[in-house]
C-alpha cells in the first residue's frame, strides 16, 4: 500500500479501513481497477462501502477528465501556437511541407520534459502531491509541542497548505453573449441561462469547481434584512417625491423593476407590510441571515432553479405571469461544477455593471473586480471597435483593475463571429473565408481603438491587451469553423495556464524538502556548533545588508511619489475643470435627474445608456494622473516583474555559496534557502494587496471629504433645485482646498506602513528561522527520524527542478528552430524574386 491510497482513505473518512487495504497491498494503480466484488470483500460495512464507491467514482472521472481533456488540449494548444508561427512564413513548397509535418506531429513542438509529463497518467502530479502531503502529515503528528523548534516546525508544515484561486472577471452588456461564452469554454452547454432577449444577469455569478461532490450546486448569498428594509424606505421616499416621474428615468425604472420582481403589484397598494414573512416563504434563509444551497444532478436542472435568483425579466413573457423573482435580494451566487478541469484553481465571475445602490453589493463588486488577475470584456463582433458600451465598461474599471487592482491581462472578446450577412447565398467555403476575413479586420480595429484610449493605456501596455474573435455556436456545432478557429480553445488554454497544478505541486514539494532537511540536519548534528555560530554571523550580516537595500528602494519610491503628488496638488484646477464640464450640462433636459442620482449615490451613477459617472474619481484625477506611470512601474501586476525595481526578487542571504563552504550545516542552509523563496512569495502577495489599498486611498480620501457635500445636495428640492445643487458642490470644493493635500498625505502614510510591514516580515521571519535552525541544537533530541522521507521528497524535488530546467532549454531550441526556418524561407523567396 502506498501513501496515495492511505491519504485518500483518510480524506474520505475511511481511516479505519487503512490496515485492510494495506494487508491486501492496494496501491494507486490497483485502487482505480477495483471491481464491486473486491470492494465488497475489502469493506464489509454498507455505509462506508457506499461512501468509498462514490469517492472512487469521482476520482476515476477526474483522472479520465484529465487524460481526455487536459492532455490532448495542451498538445493542441502548442500545435496551434506553432502553426500560427508557421503561417507567417513565406508560402513555398518546403514551408508547406513543414507545416504539414508539424500538424501531423505536434509532439515535435514540446520539450522532452513536457512530453514526458503529458505521457504520464493525468493524475501523476496529484499522486506526488498526495504522497508528500501524507509524509508531512505523518511528520506533523510525530512532532511534540514541548519545545520551540518542534512548535516552529509544526507551524511551517501547516503553512505549506495554500489554496491558489485565480479570478477571471467577465464584463459585457446585455445580449453580448457572456453566459454562452462561459458555458462553451467550460464545456457546460446549459449551465448559465442565456438566449432570452428580455432577460439580463442582475447579480454577480461565480463559477468554480465542486471539489466535494459530484452534484451541481449553487450557493446563494443574500443581502441582509436591514439592508433591504433600508432600500424599501429609500424607494418609498423616492417614489413619493417623484409621483410625476418620467417612466424612462433610470432610478424610477430601477425602483419599479425591483419592487415588481419581488412583490408583483402589492407594493403599489401599500409599503406598510413589505417585510411580511409571506413574501419570503420560498427563501426562509433570507430572514435567517443564512445562505441558500441548491443541489442538482445536472447543469440544466440547476440553471432552471437559479434563474429567479440571477435574472431580471424586462417583459413579463409567457409563463412568467405572477412569478416571483428574488434577484433584488441576492448579493452573489456561487455555482459549483463537478469534474471540470478548467475550474480546478480558477473562478469565473460574471459581473453586472457597477453603481448598485446597495452598499454591501457595491463593495463586494469593487473587491472582486480589484482581485481579478484576468478581465474579459465581451461584446458582439459587429462594430466591436466602436462599441461605446464595451469601451465605457473598460474605461470605468481601468483604474480598479490596473493600478488599483491586480489584473495582468485584458482579453477583449468579440462574440458571434459566425454571423455573416447574406449567408444563404454563399457556399460553406465562402462563409468560412468571410468569417476569417472579418475576424482579422475586427482584431485590427479593436487594437487601433485600444491605442487611442489614453485612460486605459495609463494602466495597461499593448502586451497585456489581447483580442479574440469567438463563436460559441460554431465551437459546439463546427459547421463552418474548426474548434481552433473559433478561438474558444485559446481561452481554454489561458484557464489551463492559470490552473497550473504543476506549480502548486512544486511549491509544496520545495517547502517540504526544506522542512525535512532542517529536521534531519538538527537531529543528526553532534559536532560543529562553533561553525554554526560562524554561519549565523554571516547570515545575520547578509540579512542586515539586504534589508538596508530593501528599505532604501522603498524610501526612494516614497520620495518619488511625494514629488509626483506635489505636482498633482498644484494641478488640482484640471480636476475642477472636469467637474465644471460635467456640471455645465445643466441645460440638458434630463440633467437634473442625473445629478439627483449622482448625489444620492455619493457621487457615483451609471445611466441606462451605459455612461459611468464618478465625481470622486474626477476630483482625484489630478493626483492619480500624476503618479499613474510611476506607480505601474513600481508595482507591476505581474509579480515576476518585481516590485520596487526588483529589490524583493534580488533579496538573498547567499545560502548557495555558504552551502559550499559549510557542509556540516548544509541541510539547515537548504531549509533557509527554501524559507527565503517562501518569504519572497509571501511578500509579493502582501505588496500586491497593499498597493491596491495605497492607490485607491486617493479616491477614497476625496470621497470621504465629499460625503457631507452630497448629503447637503440631497436635501435640496423645489424651485431652482438644480442651480442650488450645482452651487453646493462647487462651493464645497472651492472652500475645501485641503482635500488634495489630505489625500496625498493619506497615501504617503500608507506607503510608510507598507515599508514597515515588508521590513518587519523579512527580519522577523528570517531571524527566527536562522536562530532556530542553527542555534537550537539542545532542542533537537526529540525530533523524529525523517531520513527515508527526506530521500523520497528530495527525489521529487530534483525531478521538478530538472523538469523546469529542461522546459526552458527546450523552448530556446524551439524558438531558434523557427527563426532559422523563417530566415531560410525568406532567403529562398528573395532569390526567386531577384531581390538579392
C-alpha positions as a printed Julia matrix, in Angstrom:
836×3 Matrix{Float64}:
   0.0    0.0     0.0
   1.33   3.47   -0.86
   0.8    6.89    0.72
  -1.61   7.9    -2.04
  -4.15   5.23   -1.04
  -3.68   5.93    2.67
  -4.26   9.67    2.12
  -7.39   9.09    0.01
  -8.93   6.8     2.63
  -8.28   9.4     5.34
  -9.71  12.18    3.13
 -12.85  10.12    2.51
 -13.38   9.45    6.22
 -12.45   5.74    5.91
  -9.27   5.66    8.04
 -10.47   2.53    9.93
 -10.04   0.55    6.67
  -6.41   1.59    6.07
  -5.0   -1.61    7.6
  -7.29  -3.79    5.47
  -6.13  -2.05    2.27
  -2.52  -2.35    3.48
  -2.92  -6.1     4.08
  -4.29  -6.52    0.56
  -1.43  -4.4    -0.89
  -3.73  -1.93   -2.66
  -1.7    0.84   -4.34
  -2.59   3.86   -6.51
  -2.66   1.77   -9.7
  -4.8   -1.08   -8.35
  -7.14   1.29   -6.48
  -8.81   2.5    -9.67
  -9.14  -1.06  -11.01
 -11.11  -2.47   -8.05
 -14.41  -4.09   -9.07
 -17.57  -4.36   -6.95
 -16.75  -7.85   -5.65
 -13.31  -6.82   -4.49
 -14.69  -3.69   -2.85
 -17.31  -5.78   -1.02
 -14.52  -8.01    0.35
 -12.39  -5.05    1.41
 -15.16  -3.01    3.08
 -17.7   -5.24    4.78
 -19.97  -2.48    6.16
 -22.61  -1.0     3.85
 -22.3    2.67    4.91
 -18.54   3.02    4.44
 -18.74   0.91    1.24
 -21.26   3.31   -0.34
 -19.07   6.27    0.65
 -15.98   4.56   -0.82
 -17.67   3.76   -4.16
 -18.94   7.32   -4.51
 -15.5    8.83   -3.91
 -13.76   6.25   -6.11
 -16.14   7.12   -8.96
 -15.27  10.82   -8.51
 -11.53  10.0    -8.56
 -11.87   7.92  -11.74
 -13.86  10.62  -13.54
 -11.29  13.22  -12.52
  -8.49  11.02  -13.87
 -10.34  10.36  -17.15
 -11.2   14.04  -17.48
  -7.54  14.97  -17.08
  -6.41  12.34  -19.58
  -9.04  13.02  -22.26
  -9.36  16.79  -21.95
  -6.3   18.37  -20.4
  -3.52  16.44  -22.11
  -4.88  16.47  -25.68
  -5.78  20.1   -25.29
  -2.26  21.01  -24.2
  -0.95  19.31  -27.31
  -3.49  21.14  -29.47
  -2.63  24.46  -27.84
   1.09  24.08  -28.56
   0.29  22.79  -32.05
  -1.91  25.83  -32.63
   0.72  28.28  -31.41
   3.34  26.65  -33.61
   1.01  26.72  -36.6
   0.47  30.44  -36.0
   4.22  31.0   -36.27
   4.49  28.76  -39.33
   1.69  30.67  -41.07
   3.79  33.83  -41.14
   6.47  32.05  -43.16
   6.52  32.65  -46.91
   4.43  30.16  -48.88
   6.8   27.74  -50.58
   6.52  24.02  -51.14
   9.12  23.42  -48.44
   7.34  25.51  -45.84
   4.07  23.88  -46.76
   5.66  20.52  -46.14
   7.0   21.73  -42.8
   3.55  22.97  -41.81
   2.03  19.61  -42.72
   4.81  17.91  -40.79
   4.09  19.96  -37.71
   0.37  19.38  -37.88
   0.77  15.64  -38.13
   3.3   15.51  -35.31
   2.57  18.24  -32.73
   4.75  16.49  -30.13
   7.78  17.8   -32.04
   6.94  21.22  -30.6
   7.09  20.04  -27.0
  10.1   19.88  -24.73
  11.23  16.37  -23.7
  10.27  17.19  -20.1
   6.82  18.32  -21.13
   6.3   15.33  -23.42
   7.22  13.1   -20.52
   4.7   14.82  -18.26
   1.98  14.67  -20.88
   2.51  10.96  -21.42
   2.06  10.24  -17.72
  -1.35   9.4   -16.25
  -3.4   12.59  -15.77
  -3.2   12.45  -12.01
   0.57  11.75  -11.75
   1.24  15.1   -10.09
  -1.76  14.64   -7.83
  -0.16  11.4    -6.63
   3.16  13.17   -5.98
   1.39  15.98   -4.12
  -0.7   13.5    -2.14
   2.4   11.42   -1.35
   4.34  14.4     0.01
   1.3   15.72    1.91
   0.89  12.32    3.53
   4.54  12.37    4.61
   4.23  15.85    6.08
   1.01  14.92    7.92
   2.83  11.94    9.43
   5.81  14.11   10.46
   3.48  16.77   11.9
   1.87  14.15   14.16
   5.29  12.89   15.36
   6.44  16.36   16.46
   5.64  17.37   20.04
   4.65  20.82   21.32
   7.12  20.83   24.19
   9.92  22.89   22.65
  10.26  25.94   20.41
  11.82  24.09   17.49
   9.05  21.47   17.27
   6.32  24.11   17.56
   8.12  26.13   14.88
   8.32  23.09   12.56
   4.64  22.21   13.06
   3.63  25.73   12.06
   5.87  25.6     8.98
   4.22  22.32    7.92
   0.73  23.84    8.39
   1.77  26.88    6.32
   2.57  24.63    3.33
  -1.17  24.36    2.57
  -2.28  27.13    0.21
  -5.43  27.41   -1.86
  -4.41  29.16   -5.06
  -7.51  30.56   -6.75
  -7.39  32.98   -9.66
 -10.32  35.25  -10.54
 -11.36  35.96  -14.13
 -13.83  38.83  -14.33
 -16.29  38.76  -17.25
 -17.9   42.08  -18.3
 -20.32  42.88  -21.1
 -23.65  44.49  -21.81
 -26.9   42.51  -22.05
 -27.01  40.27  -25.1
 -23.25  40.31  -25.71
 -23.07  36.56  -25.13
 -21.27  36.32  -21.77
 -23.26  33.35  -20.49
 -22.95  31.41  -23.77
 -19.22  32.11  -23.82
 -18.69  30.8   -20.27
 -20.82  27.72  -21.0
 -18.8   26.92  -24.14
 -15.4   27.46  -22.54
 -16.03  25.17  -19.55
 -17.95  22.7   -21.78
 -21.24  23.01  -19.86
 -23.77  23.93  -22.55
 -26.73  24.56  -20.24
 -25.12  25.88  -17.05
 -25.77  29.63  -17.21
 -29.11  30.71  -18.71
 -28.81  32.6   -21.98
 -30.7   33.42  -25.14
 -33.59  35.49  -23.77
 -33.81  38.89  -25.43
 -35.64  40.43  -22.47
 -33.52  38.95  -19.66
 -30.23  40.08  -18.21
 -27.96  38.86  -15.44
 -28.62  41.12  -12.45
 -26.27  39.73   -9.8
 -22.68  38.55   -9.59
 -22.32  34.88  -10.51
 -19.15  32.99   -9.57
 -18.49  29.74  -11.41
 -15.99  27.38   -9.79
 -15.18  23.7    -9.28
 -17.13  21.47   -6.91
 -14.36  19.59   -5.13
 -16.57  17.88   -2.56
 -19.36  16.35   -4.61
 -20.45  15.0    -8.0
 -23.51  17.28   -7.86
 -24.1   20.66   -9.41
 -24.54  23.23   -6.64
 -25.46  26.88   -6.24
 -24.78  28.83   -3.06
 -26.94  31.96   -2.82
 -25.78  34.8    -0.58
 -28.44  37.39    0.27
 -28.16  40.99    1.38
 -29.26  41.49    4.99
 -32.85  42.14    6.1
 -31.73  45.53    7.39
 -30.23  46.47    4.02
 -33.43  45.52    2.17
 -35.56  47.43    4.67
 -33.34  50.46    4.08
 -33.73  50.06    0.3
 -37.52  49.85    0.68
 -37.52  53.08    2.67
 -35.33  54.71    0.01
 -37.67  53.52   -2.79
 -40.7   54.82   -0.92
 -39.13  58.25   -0.35
 -38.05  58.46   -3.97
 -41.42  57.4    -5.44
 -43.42  59.64   -3.08
 -41.3   62.63   -4.06
 -41.45  61.81   -7.76
 -45.07  60.84   -8.45
 -44.98  62.54  -11.83
 -41.64  60.94  -12.65
 -40.71  60.24  -16.25
 -41.18  56.47  -16.61
 -37.91  56.25  -18.58
 -35.88  57.76  -15.71
 -33.07  55.4   -14.62
 -33.8   55.38  -10.89
 -37.57  55.22  -11.35
 -37.12  52.21  -13.62
 -34.7   50.59  -11.15
 -37.06  51.0    -8.18
 -40.16  49.77  -10.04
 -38.29  46.81  -11.55
 -37.02  45.58   -8.18
 -40.33  46.07   -6.35
 -42.36  44.42   -9.11
 -39.96  41.46   -9.33
 -40.4   40.59   -5.65
 -43.9   41.85   -4.81
 -45.79  41.87   -8.11
 -48.43  44.62   -7.81
 -48.68  44.5    -4.0
 -46.17  47.31   -3.49
 -48.36  49.73   -5.44
 -51.14  49.3    -2.88
 -49.07  49.8     0.27
 -45.48  49.88    1.51
 -46.51  49.03    5.06
 -46.16  45.25    5.11
 -43.48  44.54    2.52
 -41.26  42.85    5.14
 -44.05  40.38    5.97
 -42.88  36.76    6.15
 -45.39  35.68    3.48
 -43.21  37.27    0.79
 -40.21  35.13    1.81
 -41.77  31.66    2.2
 -39.52  30.23   -0.53
 -36.41  31.81    0.96
 -36.53  31.45    4.77
 -32.73  31.67    4.64
 -33.05  35.4     3.84
 -34.89  36.06    7.12
 -32.46  33.8     8.99
 -29.39  35.57    7.54
 -28.18  32.26    6.07
 -27.09  31.16    2.62
 -29.36  29.03    0.46
 -27.91  25.9    -1.16
 -29.41  24.38   -4.32
 -28.21  20.89   -5.3
 -28.98  19.21   -8.63
 -27.94  16.22  -10.73
 -27.49  18.2   -13.96
 -26.46  21.64  -15.17
 -29.8   22.07  -16.92
 -31.75  21.44  -13.71
 -29.58  23.84  -11.7
 -29.87  26.54  -14.36
 -33.67  26.36  -14.22
 -33.65  26.66  -10.44
 -31.18  29.57  -10.41
 -33.0   31.82  -12.87
 -35.22  33.51  -10.28
 -32.15  34.39   -8.19
 -29.97  35.75  -11.0
 -32.03  37.14  -13.89
 -34.41  40.03  -14.37
 -37.16  39.94  -16.99
 -37.86  43.33  -18.51
 -41.09  41.97  -20.02
 -43.49  39.51  -18.49
 -43.44  36.83  -21.14
 -45.43  33.66  -21.39
 -45.13  31.58  -18.25
 -43.81  34.49  -16.15
 -47.15  35.97  -15.07
 -47.33  36.13  -11.28
 -43.85  34.66  -10.93
 -41.69  35.9    -8.05
 -38.1   36.88   -8.76
 -35.65  37.01   -5.85
 -32.66  38.63   -7.56
 -33.22  42.03   -5.83
 -32.33  40.33   -2.51
 -29.29  38.44   -3.81
 -25.74  39.63   -3.18
 -23.92  36.88   -5.05
 -24.49  33.37   -6.46
 -21.67  30.81   -6.47
 -22.21  27.97   -8.95
 -20.09  24.85   -8.4
 -19.46  22.4   -11.22
 -18.19  18.83  -10.68
 -15.31  17.26  -12.62
 -14.24  20.35  -14.54
 -10.51  20.64  -15.34
 -10.86  24.29  -16.41
 -12.02  25.37  -12.94
  -9.53  23.49  -10.78
  -7.97  26.68   -9.36
  -9.96  29.28  -11.31
 -13.19  31.14  -10.55
 -15.03  32.82  -13.44
 -17.12  35.8   -12.31
 -19.99  37.06  -14.46
 -20.14  40.71  -13.39
 -23.04  43.12  -13.86
 -22.23  46.82  -14.13
 -21.27  48.82  -11.05
 -23.17  51.65   -9.36
 -25.53  49.43   -7.33
 -27.44  51.42   -4.72
 -26.94  48.59   -2.21
 -23.68  49.41   -0.41
 -22.65  45.84    0.51
 -23.3   44.62   -3.05
 -21.31  47.54   -4.47
 -18.42  46.92   -2.05
 -18.34  43.23   -2.98
 -18.33  44.2    -6.67
 -15.34  46.52   -6.18
 -13.48  43.89   -4.15
 -13.94  41.17   -6.75
 -13.05  43.47   -9.64
  -9.86  44.51   -7.83
  -8.9   40.86   -7.26
  -9.25  39.74  -10.91
  -5.98  38.57  -12.48
  -7.59  38.5   -15.95
 -10.51  40.57  -17.23
 -12.67  39.6   -20.21
 -14.57  42.38  -21.99
 -17.27  40.69  -24.06
 -19.01  42.4   -26.97
 -20.53  41.38  -30.32
 -18.12  41.42  -33.25
 -20.4   43.75  -35.2
 -18.92  47.25  -34.66
 -16.69  45.94  -31.83
 -14.09  48.69  -32.31
 -16.72  51.43  -31.99
 -18.96  49.79  -29.38
 -19.41  52.53  -26.75
 -20.72  50.22  -24.02
 -17.72  47.87  -24.11
 -15.12  50.64  -24.11
 -17.13  52.53  -21.49
 -17.01  49.49  -19.19
 -13.27  49.07  -19.71
 -12.51  52.75  -19.1
 -14.68  52.81  -15.97
 -12.84  49.86  -14.4
  -9.33  50.52  -15.76
  -8.04  52.11  -12.55
  -9.77  49.48  -10.37
  -8.18  46.58  -12.24
  -4.91  48.33  -13.16
  -3.0   50.34  -10.55
  -5.85  49.81   -8.09
  -6.09  46.08   -8.79
  -4.03  43.09   -9.88
  -5.16  42.42  -13.44
  -2.31  41.15  -15.63
  -4.18  40.81  -18.92
  -7.28  42.22  -20.61
  -8.96  39.97  -23.15
 -11.28  41.86  -25.5
 -13.58  39.12  -26.77
 -15.7   39.7   -29.88
 -18.54  37.15  -29.86
 -20.84  35.78  -32.57
 -18.07  35.81  -35.17
 -20.01  33.2   -37.19
 -22.86  35.59  -38.1
 -22.44  36.56  -41.75
 -24.8   38.7   -43.86
 -26.5   37.0   -46.82
 -25.09  33.63  -45.77
 -27.91  31.8   -47.58
 -26.38  32.81  -50.92
 -22.87  31.65  -50.06
 -21.1   28.3   -50.12
 -19.65  26.85  -46.92
 -16.13  27.73  -48.08
 -17.16  31.33  -48.82
 -18.78  31.66  -45.38
 -15.62  30.33  -43.77
 -13.45  32.84  -45.66
 -15.77  35.75  -44.79
 -15.71  34.83  -41.09
 -11.91  34.68  -41.04
 -11.58  37.94  -43.0
 -13.96  39.82  -40.7
 -12.2   38.42  -37.62
  -8.86  39.8   -38.84
 -10.44  43.19  -39.56
 -12.17  43.25  -36.15
  -8.94  42.49  -34.3
  -7.09  45.2   -36.19
  -9.84  47.74  -35.48
 -10.03  46.9   -31.77
  -6.26  47.18  -31.35
  -6.19  50.59  -33.03
  -9.01  51.76  -30.77
  -7.16  50.47  -27.68
  -4.1   52.54  -28.63
  -6.29  55.67  -28.74
  -7.68  55.13  -25.23
  -5.21  57.03  -23.01
  -7.28  56.39  -19.88
  -6.72  52.64  -20.32
  -3.13  52.91  -21.61
  -2.03  54.54  -18.35
  -2.65  51.22  -16.63
  -2.02  48.63  -19.36
   0.6   48.21  -22.05
  -0.04  46.82  -25.52
   1.46  43.47  -24.43
  -1.22  42.97  -21.78
  -4.12  43.56  -24.21
  -5.28  40.63  -26.35
  -8.17  40.38  -28.82
 -10.19  37.25  -29.61
 -12.97  36.64  -32.11
 -15.05  33.73  -30.89
 -18.14  31.74  -31.8
 -19.68  29.6   -29.06
 -22.18  28.22  -31.58
 -19.5   27.1   -34.05
 -17.4   25.62  -31.25
 -20.3   23.37  -30.28
 -21.52  22.56  -33.83
 -18.46  23.07  -36.06
 -20.44  23.82  -39.22
 -18.01  26.31  -40.83
 -15.07  26.66  -38.4
 -12.69  24.25  -36.72
 -12.56  24.42  -32.89
  -9.24  26.29  -33.1
 -10.69  28.88  -35.48
 -13.49  29.66  -33.01
 -10.68  30.69  -30.6
 -12.57  29.14  -27.68
  -9.63  26.73  -27.31
  -7.25  29.66  -26.85
  -9.32  30.96  -23.95
  -9.43  27.46  -22.51
  -5.65  27.48  -22.75
  -5.44  30.6   -20.59
  -7.6   28.89  -17.96
  -5.3   25.87  -18.06
  -2.28  28.12  -17.54
  -3.97  29.72  -14.54
  -4.82  26.32  -13.08
  -1.25  25.1   -13.5
  -1.3   22.27  -10.98
   2.41  21.79  -11.65
   3.37  24.99   -9.81
   1.21  24.03   -6.81
   2.99  20.68   -6.57
   6.45  22.23   -7.0
   5.82  24.86   -4.3
   4.59  22.28   -1.8
   7.43  19.85   -2.52
  10.05  22.61   -2.25
   8.71  23.72    1.13
   8.51  20.14    2.41
  12.08  19.45    1.24
  13.32  22.44    3.25
  11.46  21.44    6.43
  12.6   17.8     6.31
  16.17  18.97    5.64
  16.06  21.08    8.8
  14.66  18.24   10.92
  17.28  15.8     9.71
  20.08  18.36    9.96
  19.14  19.34   13.52
  18.64  15.72   14.61
  21.99  14.46   13.3
  24.19  17.41   14.23
  26.58  16.46   17.01
  29.68  18.45   16.23
  30.27  21.8    14.58
  28.42  24.12   16.98
  31.21  26.65   16.5
  30.77  26.54   12.73
  27.02  27.06   13.17
  27.77  30.23   15.13
  30.05  31.41   12.32
  27.32  30.76    9.74
  24.79  32.63   11.91
  27.0   35.69   11.99
  27.45  35.66    8.2
  23.71  35.2     7.63
  22.78  37.97   10.05
  25.28  40.31    8.37
  23.86  39.41    4.91
  20.31  39.95    6.16
  21.14  43.38    7.61
  22.75  44.48    4.34
  19.86  43.16    2.22
  17.23  44.75    4.48
  19.04  48.06    4.09
  18.76  47.72    0.29
  15.03  47.0     0.55
  14.44  49.97    2.84
  16.36  52.32    0.53
  14.37  51.16   -2.51
  11.03  51.72   -0.76
  12.11  55.09    0.63
  13.12  56.18   -2.87
   9.7   55.16   -4.2
   8.01  57.16   -1.41
  10.11  60.2    -2.25
   9.31  59.89   -5.97
   5.59  59.59   -5.24
   5.72  62.63   -2.96
   7.23  64.71   -5.77
   4.6   63.47   -8.24
   1.73  64.14   -5.84
   3.02  67.63   -5.05
   2.74  68.4    -8.77
  -0.7   66.81   -8.77
  -1.89  69.09   -5.96
  -0.61  72.11   -7.93
  -2.63  70.91  -10.94
  -5.86  70.48   -8.96
  -7.54  73.04  -11.21
  -7.56  70.45  -14.01
  -9.8   68.23  -11.86
 -12.08  71.13  -11.02
 -12.37  72.0   -14.71
 -13.5   68.42  -15.39
 -16.08  68.76  -12.61
 -17.28  72.06  -14.1
 -17.55  70.43  -17.52
 -19.89  67.84  -16.02
 -21.98  70.43  -14.14
 -22.24  72.57  -17.3
 -24.68  70.01  -18.68
 -27.42  71.81  -16.72
 -29.05  72.93  -19.95
 -29.78  69.3   -20.89
 -33.44  68.41  -20.11
 -32.63  65.24  -18.15
 -29.58  66.53  -16.31
 -31.42  67.38  -13.07
 -32.47  63.75  -12.66
 -28.92  62.59  -13.45
 -27.41  64.95  -10.85
 -30.04  63.86   -8.32
 -28.98  60.23   -8.84
 -25.28  61.14   -8.57
 -25.6   62.89   -5.19
 -27.97  60.21   -3.9
 -25.27  57.57   -4.59
 -22.37  59.58   -3.08
 -21.01  60.83   -6.4
 -21.36  57.64   -8.48
 -24.01  56.7   -11.03
 -24.36  54.56  -14.12
 -27.04  55.61  -16.58
 -29.19  53.15  -18.52
 -27.33  54.29  -21.63
 -24.13  52.95  -20.08
 -22.43  56.22  -19.07
 -20.33  55.8   -15.91
 -20.26  58.92  -13.74
 -17.94  59.2   -10.7
 -17.29  62.71   -9.39
 -14.84  61.36   -6.78
 -12.5   59.93   -9.43
 -12.9   63.14  -11.44
 -11.67  65.21   -8.48
  -8.92  62.72   -7.64
  -7.69  62.59  -11.27
  -5.12  65.37  -10.77
  -3.44  63.12   -8.18
  -3.86  59.74   -9.87
  -2.74  61.13  -13.23
   0.45  62.44  -11.61
   1.51  59.0   -10.3
  -0.01  56.5   -12.76
   3.09  55.79  -14.84
   5.48  55.68  -11.86
   3.01  53.55   -9.88
   2.67  50.95  -12.65
   6.46  50.58  -12.87
   6.89  50.44   -9.08
   4.07  47.95   -8.55
   3.7   45.81  -11.7
   0.69  43.47  -11.52
   2.88  40.76  -12.99
   4.84  39.89   -9.83
   7.62  38.37  -11.97
   8.49  41.95  -12.91
   9.37  42.66   -9.28
   8.06  45.49   -7.1
  10.33  48.41   -6.19
  12.52  47.77   -9.25
  13.07  44.12   -8.31
  14.63  44.68   -4.87
  12.47  41.93   -3.32
  13.38  39.48   -6.11
  17.08  40.25   -5.6
  16.95  39.79   -1.81
  19.29  36.94   -0.89
  21.07  35.53    2.17
  23.6   33.94   -0.22
  22.9   30.45    1.14
  24.11  28.75   -2.06
  27.71  29.87   -1.58
  27.54  29.14    2.16
  26.47  25.54    1.46
  29.74  25.03   -0.45
  31.75  26.39    2.45
  29.88  24.9     5.44
  28.95  21.31    4.58
  28.31  20.46    8.27
  25.17  22.61    8.25
  24.2   22.01    4.62
  20.72  20.7     5.49
  19.94  23.71    7.68
  21.07  26.04    4.87
  18.84  24.18    2.39
  15.93  24.91    4.74
  16.87  28.61    4.89
  17.09  28.68    1.08
  13.5   27.39    0.76
  12.4   29.79    3.53
  13.87  32.69    1.58
  11.83  31.7    -1.5
   8.67  31.36    0.59
   9.01  34.71    2.33
   9.61  36.46   -1.01
   6.47  34.84   -2.46
   4.54  35.89    0.65
   5.85  39.46    0.39
   4.79  39.68   -3.25
   1.24  38.87   -2.14
   1.4   41.42    0.7
   2.7   44.1    -1.68
   0.03  43.3    -4.28
  -2.69  43.69   -1.67
  -1.04  46.75   -0.13
  -0.58  48.59   -3.4
  -4.31  48.35   -4.11
  -5.06  49.97   -0.74
  -2.42  52.66   -1.37
  -3.63  53.62   -4.85
  -7.34  53.58   -4.02
  -6.73  55.67   -0.89
  -6.51  58.81   -3.06
 -10.06  58.47   -4.4
 -11.39  57.18   -1.06
  -9.98  60.24    0.75
 -11.73  62.54   -1.75
 -14.97  60.53   -1.42
 -14.85  60.79    2.38
 -14.37  64.57    2.19
 -17.22  64.96   -0.34
 -19.73  62.91    1.67
 -21.1   65.94    3.58
 -21.47  67.82    0.29
 -23.57  65.01   -1.24
 -25.73  64.81    1.88
 -26.43  68.57    1.71
 -27.21  68.4    -2.02
 -29.68  65.52   -1.46
 -31.82  67.72    0.78
 -32.36  70.34   -1.94
 -35.72  70.35   -3.75
 -38.28  72.78   -5.18
 -37.65  75.84   -7.32
 -34.13  76.28   -8.74
 -33.11  72.94   -7.16
 -30.63  72.18   -9.98
 -28.96  75.56   -9.63
 -28.71  75.18   -5.84
 -27.33  71.64   -6.07
 -24.67  72.78   -8.51
 -23.76  75.73   -6.26
 -23.5   73.43   -3.23
 -21.0   71.15   -4.96
 -18.89  73.97   -6.42
 -18.78  75.85   -3.11
 -17.76  72.76   -1.14
 -14.85  72.05   -3.49
 -13.82  75.7    -3.52
 -13.6   76.13    0.27
 -12.08  72.68    0.89
  -8.81  73.23   -0.94
  -7.07  70.92    1.52
  -8.77  67.8     0.12
  -5.93  67.17   -2.33
  -3.2   67.69    0.27
  -5.04  65.41    2.7
  -5.37  62.68    0.07
  -1.65  62.97   -0.71
  -0.79  62.71    2.99
  -3.01  59.63    3.39
  -1.36  57.81    0.51
   2.18  58.54    1.74
   1.26  57.33    5.23
   0.06  54.05    3.75
   3.31  53.74    1.77
   5.28  54.08    5.02
   3.07  51.45    6.66
   3.79  49.06    3.77
   7.55  49.66    4.14
   7.33  48.85    7.85
   5.38  45.64    7.15
   7.86  44.48    4.47
  10.96  45.06    6.61
   9.35  43.59    9.74
   8.12  40.49    7.9
  11.53  39.86    6.33
  13.54  40.46    9.52
  11.32  38.58   11.98
  10.69  35.56    9.73
  14.3   35.05    8.66
  15.72  35.96   12.06
  13.57  33.3    13.74
  14.4   30.74   11.03
  18.16  31.37   11.34
  18.19  31.14   15.12
  16.01  28.06   15.43
  17.7   26.17   12.61
  21.31  26.86   13.61
  21.23  27.62   17.34
  18.67  25.12   18.62
  20.87  22.03   18.93
  19.7   21.47   22.51
  16.12  21.23   21.28
  16.8   18.57   18.63
  16.83  15.48   20.88
  13.12  14.71   20.47
  12.96  15.12   16.72
  11.79  12.1    14.68
  13.99  10.26   12.18
  12.84  11.52    8.75
  15.79  10.32    6.68
  13.7    7.97    4.5
  11.04  10.63    4.0
  13.73  13.16    3.1
  15.06  10.82    0.39
  11.58  10.45   -1.13
  10.83  14.18   -1.12
  14.33  15.06   -2.36
  13.76  12.77   -5.35
  10.51  14.6    -6.18
  12.3   17.93   -5.64
  15.1   17.01   -8.06
  12.61  15.74  -10.67
  10.71  19.03  -10.52
  13.91  21.02  -10.85
  15.07  19.01  -13.87
  11.65  19.34  -15.48
  11.69  23.15  -15.18
  15.26  23.45  -16.49
  14.5   21.06  -19.36
  11.49  23.09  -20.48
  13.43  26.36  -20.55
  16.24  24.8   -22.61
  13.79  23.15  -24.99
  11.83  26.37  -25.51
  15.03  28.16  -26.55
  15.77  25.35  -29.05
  12.24  25.6   -30.49
  12.46  29.39  -30.91
  15.85  29.08  -32.63
  14.48  26.41  -34.97
  11.55  28.63  -36.02
  13.82  31.61  -36.6
  16.17  29.5   -38.69
  13.28  28.14  -40.79
  11.89  31.62  -41.27
  15.15  33.16  -42.48
  15.9   30.18  -44.77
  12.48  30.55  -46.37
  12.88  34.31  -46.68
  16.27  33.81  -48.35
  14.85  31.3   -50.88
  11.96  33.63  -51.78
  14.25  36.62  -52.13
  16.45  34.67  -54.58
  13.35  33.66  -56.55
  12.14  37.27  -56.81
  15.62  38.57  -57.59
  15.76  40.93  -54.63
  19.16  39.58  -53.54
